Every structure is written in structure tokens, then in C-alpha cells.
Amino acid sequence: MKVFVTGSEGFIGSHLTEALCKEGHEVKCLVQYNSFGNIGWLGSLPEEVFQNLEIIPGDIRDSAMMDSIVQDVEVVFHTAALIAIPYSYSAPESYIDTNIKGTLNILNAGRKHKTKRIIITSTSEVYGTAMYVPIDENHPKQGQSPYSASKIGADALAESYFRSFGMPITIVRPFNTYGPRQSARAVIPTIITQILAGAKKIKLGSLHPTRDLVYVKDTAEGFLRISQCDSLIGEEVNIATQSEISIGELAGKIIDMTGGDCEIVTDDVRLRPDKSEVERLLGSADKLERYTNWKPATSLEEGLNETLNWFKDSDNLKHYRSEIYNV
């Protein structure tokens, strides 16, 4: 197939792009334009992958550009987004422009050119703190940060295009994906990079919230299976492991795996406002398993070990700065 991936240079986007190329698809990759010619994590992919890649610098907020790119592709995987929750407190308008208007541009282009499948990437943050567990796709949405509100808006817009125009859209909702190439603002890279830098105090935000952690290769596999399942058109679909761990327990586990001798401390700067903190995320993947037979193939221990080994490579670690709070 001829496929278009937005946000291809990012964490999930680069792993998804790699998986698509290995399956033999022809992939157009949108990377955020910058004057340095930086293609993000795409630059770390194996050389043979680039035989099936077309890298396009641009901006998801440019409607004419999205129209031009989408016109000759069969499937769109829309992963581009502003994702940092703390930054959304400072710059909420940016999240509206990128996450909602960017999604609108993809939807309009897909509608015009009758794209066969459009996969919209959501986030478990749209659920907010669990009202019941496991969280299934019928759980109410709660805008507990400007970021989550923008994603709720983007999801609702995508749903409206399915209902109004019969477009072949699926909303994919990964829970807390982790692994190699994850951004410095996420909790696992934050923990690992501080340990590898020799810190004696590991600075984190709240330690008690729980998260459902999905290894990134399992997330990418979920995307692929969903895109090939016509029965999931018009549906919202979680990707989750149906297990949870607190941030404090997670940090302790990683410290034990590295043999470190560190103290875990709460840094007030890293705390979310009380009503904004998502206290518990534990997802249901029943729908995904029922329709595609997907199950997480990677245990938390296996995924953390692979992630640790990746960070221990100096060529990878050099992209991270442990001494600052990455917003």
C-alpha cells in the first residue's frame, strides 16, 4: 500500500514507520519542518528502511500541503501532535492549532481524495482519572489538561466526519507507550537518564498515580492490525496491557534493574495541578483483542530491559539532558 504517516519522526511515529517499511509498504513521512534538516528518530532507522521512504518536511497545520500529500495515498496514520502536558498549561493555543486544526486538515484532505482508511491517534489522557477499571472505550472523557482537551476535540471531530460523511476512520487510543526513542519529557526516560548520569536523587512528580504501560513495538503492531480490520471502521479502540503500576513502583523497579543506589524524591516543579493530575489509568484491550487477536507480546520487565539497553548506548543517550526538567 501507499501510506502517509504524520509525526513520523517522533516516538510512536518512527516505530510505526519502521514496521510499515518492513512489511513492504511505500511510506510518505511528514516531519516537522526545521531549518536544520533534522528528521528526528527517522535518522536512526536501518538503511534498508529508506528504500521505501519518502521524507517530506512540512507542517500538519498547513491545509494545502496536507491536501497535496494525501491525494495519492491509500491509508493515513495520523500520529502528529503536541503531547507534553506541562507545556499545554503554558501554550494551550498551540495545542488547538496542532492537535485539532491539524486533524481537521487530515480529515478534509481524506474526504476530498476518498482515502481508503484514516487512523487517528488519540491518547488515554482523554479519559482522565479512571471512574471505573478497566477503562473501556465507553468511559467518559475528562479534559484534565489543555492537552487532553485538545485530543478530546480532535477525536470528536474525527467521529463527526465518520458520522457525517461516512469516512473510513478509526480512532486508536494507546495507553502509556514506552520504549526506545521516547521523548525526554516522559517518565521512563526521565528516570533512566538521571540514573545513568549518576544522580543520587531521582527527581519526579507525583509518585502515587498508576499507569498502564505498553511497549512501543506492541503499540505499533496494534496500529497495523487495526488498519487492516474493516470491522473497526467508525470505532474507538484502546491499546492497553490491562495492568498498572504506580510511578513510584516503576522508578524503584528501574533503579533495581540498574543496580543503582538512588533516592526517589518529589520535585514540586514537576507536579501537575491537583485537579489536572490523572490518578489512575488501567485500560481494557478487550475490543482490540476481540477483533484482531492482538495481545501485548512484551512483558514490562522485557520492555524495560530493552529500553535500558537502548539508553545505555552513548549515541542514543547524547540526545537527552538529565540535568534539566524537560517540560
Secondary structure, DSSP 4 states (H G I P E B T S, - for coil): -EEEEETTTSHHHHHHHHHHHHTT-EEEEEEE--TT---GGGGGS-GGGGGGEEEEEE-TT-HHHHHHHHTT-SEEEE------HHHHHH-HHHHIIIIIIHHHHHHHHHHHHT-SEEEEE--GGGG-S-SSSSB-TTSPP---SHHHHHHHHHHHHHHHHHHHH---EEEEEE-EEESTT--TTSHHHHHHHHHHTT-SEEEES-SS-EE-EEEHHHHHHHHHHHHT-GGGTT-EEEE--S--EEHHHHHHHHHHHHT---EEEE-GGGPPPTTT---B--B--HHHHHHH-----S-HHHHHHHHHHHHHSHHHHTT--TTS---
